[in-house]
């Protein structure tokens, strides 16, 4: 056996801090964000319910001729039934059914006690223009395009037709054309996309505990955001835009700071993004995992404590524990100390060169060196006779446990990223590939980069939020 490593943890005077991830670790996600037209319909119909009084007056002004007419007109306009939204030739339209109650009273005595009343019905067709501004505010403009009078009865006083109905219709069209902006107010007040974006942006930067033994925390560091124009998709049943976010994603075994002291990047203004003619681009998420040696050692301790090495017909035994891992990156070497107890006490010194098998996506330990340090003559003899067996056991344990940790992390991230909901936005991902891209041993942590490829979508839900 080779001599024990001559580098100890006490000789490493300064542990280098892990360098910031380079551009190669940048993640970029493309998400199709969708909002069903039925959700917008439900929102508007909730805040403008059936029977909602749009306009009411006891004396409708019909121009200068009003003072010369022998009667006065009172009007009440209500939303008759549900408003509907539909897409036509990539344009968005709403259909608003209104009911108009008209009462006519003459200025004498005849109709004072018994005014004439009639019900008029009209369907208003209006076009909705909609887009997101750079500050994430949703802009809408609703403009009336057509009035379709479904019911316009003729009123007669003493058999004489009242000629004011046409004037009433024109006046109502003018008024409804102004009132239709109420739709924009409801959408702006109740569908606050900036609040939604801010909630998602801040939630992304929270630390999520995703794993135990050792404790592992996931956190995103989003940097820039882009979005496309709003389009009509899904056989004209929903609105859709392409959202792109880039930044860094990491996991760490370090316990996060209290939320009150956590520094979060503010929501930036979005940049324009063109919709891709070839379809949605593939998202690539690179999760940089920082597994501290101290935490890995705790797992190895727990595993080794269950294993007892017996020799000389079971007359003697050893049990390993209190493993300390550290590395010398510039020499591409990892060192370990493992205390042992049992029939004898002492330390085992280990060194190895880590090598990552890209084909099999596993960690392999090379150039493994092992030595027992003890005052026991018997154990020194054991070291000569059975040292290689002990070394193989320790080597296999470290190698298998780290690979097991990486495999479990791989599976967990696959499940974690497949479906998540933040406030009223549900995210779903179809992952096509997840693999370890690279692995290195830094001064105080194992650094493994997992690359996740696939496509993601987001559905904005409104029904339970108004």
DOVO-118524 format. One line per 4 residues: their letters; for each residue y, x, z of C-alpha. Coordinates in steps of 0.02 Angstrom, whole numbers. Each point is the difference from the previous one (the first is absolute). Layout:
BEGIN
a = Y/X/Z  ...
//
This chain:
BEGIN
xxxx = 0/0/0  177/58/-28  116/41/141  100/-140/75
xxxx = 168/-38/-81  137/111/67  138/-129/-18  26/-118/148
xxxx = 113/-148/24  107/101/120  35/125/-137  79/-129/-115
xxxx = 177/15/64  78/-135/-107  -81/-153/-78  81/-33/-167
xxxx = 64/-175/-25  -81/-95/-142  109/6/-152  73/-155/-75
xxxx = -107/-80/-135  52/54/-173  28/-109/-151  -187/5/-30
xxxx = -23/-111/152  121/-134/-58  -69/-176/-12  58/-126/-128
xxxx = -51/-183/5  29/-133/-131  -13/-177/66  14/-163/-94
xxxx = 97/-114/118  -26/-184/-35  80/-161/59  -77/-165/-53
xxxx = 119/-129/-72  -83/-129/112  61/102/150  181/-12/-60
xxxx = -22/-185/-34  -65/-26/176  144/98/75  135/-100/-91
xxxx = -86/-168/31  -12/42/184  186/33/21  51/-136/-125
xxxx = -128/-135/44  -27/-164/-92  137/-121/49  125/142/25
xxxx = 176/-71/-32  85/111/-127  160/-97/-20  78/-157/73
xxxx = 170/-81/-24  72/-174/26  124/20/-142  -52/101/-150
xxxx = 146/72/-96  -18/-40/-185  158/79/-60  174/-76/-24
xxxx = -74/-164/-61  -74/-31/172  163/-72/67  6/-123/-145
xxxx = -178/-63/18  -28/-166/91  -143/72/105  -48/149/106
xxxx = -164/100/-8  -100/75/145  -141/122/-33  -143/81/96
xxxx = -104/137/-83  -166/51/79  -144/115/-45  -129/-128/-55
xxxx = -162/103/1  -62/179/0  90/130/-102  -112/93/-122
xxxx = 13/174/-75  -78/49/-166  9/143/-124  40/-29/-183
xxxx = 4/143/-126  21/129/138  145/-97/75  -3/-85/170
xxxx = 52/-182/16  9/-127/139  -12/-188/-15  97/-97/131
xxxx = -27/-190/8  150/-94/70  32/-180/44  175/-73/-8
xxxx = 47/-160/91  157/-78/-73  97/-144/80  143/-87/-91
xxxx = 130/-105/91  147/-84/-83  173/14/74  13/-186/25
xxxx = -110/-115/102  -147/-37/-115  -107/154/37  72/43/168
xxxx = -139/-89/93  -135/27/-132  21/165/-94  -106/39/-152
xxxx = -126/139/29  -107/98/-121  -119/147/6  12/140/-128
xxxx = -124/142/-21  23/168/-81  -103/157/-19  103/159/1
xxxx = -67/151/-94  75/166/52  -36/181/-45  -22/128/139
xxxx = 49/181/-29  -74/116/130  -2/187/32  -3/124/143
xxxx = 152/108/26  -10/182/49  35/-45/182  -156/-114/-1
xxxx = 104/-159/3  -70/-139/-108  128/-68/-123  -24/-173/-76
xxxx = 110/-106/-111  -49/-179/-36  90/-88/-144  -26/-178/-61
xxxx = -60/-11/-179  -44/-183/-22  18/-172/81  -135/-125/-45
xxxx = 51/-173/58  -162/-92/34  80/-161/62  177/-52/-37
xxxx = 17/-190/26  143/-104/-66  113/-82/128  89/-164/-39
xxxx = 137/-90/95  5/-186/-46  -101/43/-155  120/136/-54
xxxx = -78/176/-15  77/129/115  47/143/-115  15/130/137
xxxx = -183/52/3  23/131/-134  148/69/96  -106/-1/160
xxxx = -138/97/-87  121/130/-65  80/19/172  -171/19/82
xxxx = -53/130/-128  157/98/38  -29/-11/187  -187/42/-7
xxxx = 42/148/-112  104/66/144  -122/-50/138  -149/84/-83
xxxx = 63/163/74  -72/-66/164  -170/54/-68  63/180/-10
xxxx = 63/-11/179  -169/-59/65  -92/139/-92  123/133/57
xxxx = -4/-56/182  -186/-35/18  -75/126/-121  78/161/64
xxxx = -85/136/-99  99/136/85  -70/-51/169  -175/-3/-75
xxxx = 24/173/-77  75/69/161  -144/-67/103  -129/78/-116
xxxx = 96/164/-9  12/17/189  -179/-56/30  -62/134/-120
xxxx = 80/131/111  -85/-59/159  -147/98/67  -166/-93/-16
xxxx = -146/51/107  -143/-5/-124  -138/95/86  -72/50/169
xxxx = -91/158/51  110/86/-36  152/-114/-1  73/1/-174
xxxx = 169/-72/-50  57/-48/-175  182/2/-52  94/-12/-164
xxxx = 162/87/-44  69/-101/-147  142/84/-94  52/-95/-156
xxxx = -28/-174/-70  10/-71/-175  -21/-175/-69  -2/-83/-170
xxxx = 84/-159/-59  -78/-164/56  -118/-73/-129  -100/-160/-16
xxxx = -188/31/3  -167/-75/47  4/-134/-136  179/-44/51
xxxx = -50/-39/179  82/145/92  139/127/0  -48/182/-8
xxxx = 83/170/11  -68/177/5  42/96/158  -18/188/17
xxxx = 14/98/163  -25/186/19  -10/105/156  -125/85/114
xxxx = -145/-69/99  -81/93/144  -121/-19/143  10/102/158
xxxx = -90/15/165  166/22/89  49/-150/105  158/-74/-79
xxxx = 166/-2/91  58/-163/79  64/-121/-131  174/8/73
xxxx = 17/183/-47  -89/-9/-167  111/54/-143  -14/-118/-148
xxxx = 71/21/-172  122/-141/-45  -40/-118/-142  75/81/-156
xxxx = 76/-89/-148  -132/-28/-132  2/86/-168  -42/-89/-165
xxxx = -179/7/-62  -61/-53/-170  -154/-111/-14  -138/97/-84
xxxx = -62/-74/-164  -173/73/31  -16/-93/165  17/49/181
xxxx = -6/189/29  -130/68/120  56/34/178  -40/168/76
xxxx = 9/14/189  -27/171/76  -38/-12/185  31/167/83
xxxx = -108/9/156  45/118/141  -153/14/114  48/108/147
xxxx = -132/127/50  17/-57/180  -50/-177/-48  -143/60/-111
xxxx = -60/111/142  -6/-151/116  -117/-88/-121  -107/157/-19
xxxx = -6/15/191  -61/-177/15  -134/30/-130  -60/169/66
xxxx = -10/-65/178  -145/-109/-57  -97/148/-67  -99/122/108
xxxx = -72/160/-74  -163/50/85  -94/164/-17  -140/105/77
xxxx = -115/-152/19  139/-105/73  25/118/146  181/25/-50
xxxx = 129/-113/-79  181/2/-60  126/-138/-28  164/29/-93
xxxx = 170/-76/35  188/32/16  18/51/-182  166/75/-54
xxxx = 42/12/-186  140/100/-78  32/82/-167  78/149/-85
xxxx = 56/-75/-166  59/162/-79  -177/70/23  -82/-165/-49
xxxx = -100/4/160  -35/-127/137  -44/56/175  -84/-95/140
xxxx = -47/28/180  -135/-106/80  -40/11/184  -181/-25/50
xxxx = -90/-35/161  -176/-31/59  -119/140/47  142/121/-35
xxxx = 187/-14/-25  116/83/-124  87/-26/-167  -52/-6/-180
xxxx = 122/74/-127  -3/-67/-176  93/38/-160  -21/-71/-174
xxxx = 87/-21/-168  26/-183/-48  -36/-47/-179  20/-172/-76
xxxx = -129/-53/-129  102/-101/-124  -154/-64/-91  -84/-72/155
xxxx = 164/-29/95  -67/85/156  49/143/114  -112/153/1
xxxx = 12/142/127  -28/174/-71  -9/174/73  -52/-73/167
xxxx = 0/125/144  -64/-35/174  -17/95/164  -42/-48/179
xxxx = 105/82/135  -94/3/165  -48/120/139  -177/-67/-1
xxxx = -130/124/-63  -115/-145/-46  135/-85/-102  42/161/-89
xxxx = -183/4/-46  11/-181/-55  150/45/-106  -105/127/-93
xxxx = -152/-112/-19  74/-175/-21  182/31/-37  -14/-53/-181
xxxx = -76/-166/51  142/-31/122  126/52/-132  -76/-118/-127
xxxx = 8/-142/125  183/29/38  42/26/-183  -90/-161/-51
xxxx = 82/-97/141  177/52/-47  -32/-23/-186  -85/-170/16
xxxx = 125/-72/123  152/46/-104  -83/-71/-157  -47/-156/98
xxxx = 180/-20/58  63/17/-179  -129/-123/-66  42/-130/132
xxxx = 185/25/-34  -35/-26/-185  -89/-166/34  129/-61/124
xxxx = 146/33/-116  -92/-92/-138  -15/-154/111  173/18/78
xxxx = 91/11/-165  -99/-138/-86  95/-142/84  150/-3/117
xxxx = 135/-127/41  176/42/57  99/-150/55  -13/-124/-144
xxxx = -59/125/-131  -186/24/-30  -51/165/-81  -166/24/-87
xxxx = -71/154/-84  -141/28/-122  -50/180/36  -84/90/-144
xxxx = -22/170/80  20/83/168  -45/182/26  50/157/92
xxxx = 115/96/-115  21/157/102  -34/69/171  73/148/93
xxxx = 2/72/175  176/24/67  44/89/161  -24/-150/113
xxxx = -79/-135/-107  -120/-41/-138  100/-67/-146  -94/-115/-119
xxxx = 81/-95/-143  -86/-161/-52  50/-70/-168  -14/-188/-24
xxxx = 18/-75/-173  9/-182/-49  112/-148/-28  91/-109/124
xxxx = 85/-168/4  110/-94/122  16/-187/21  156/-71/84
xxxx = -48/-150/107  129/-131/47  -95/-155/52  -23/51/182
xx = 172/79/16  118/-148/-16
//
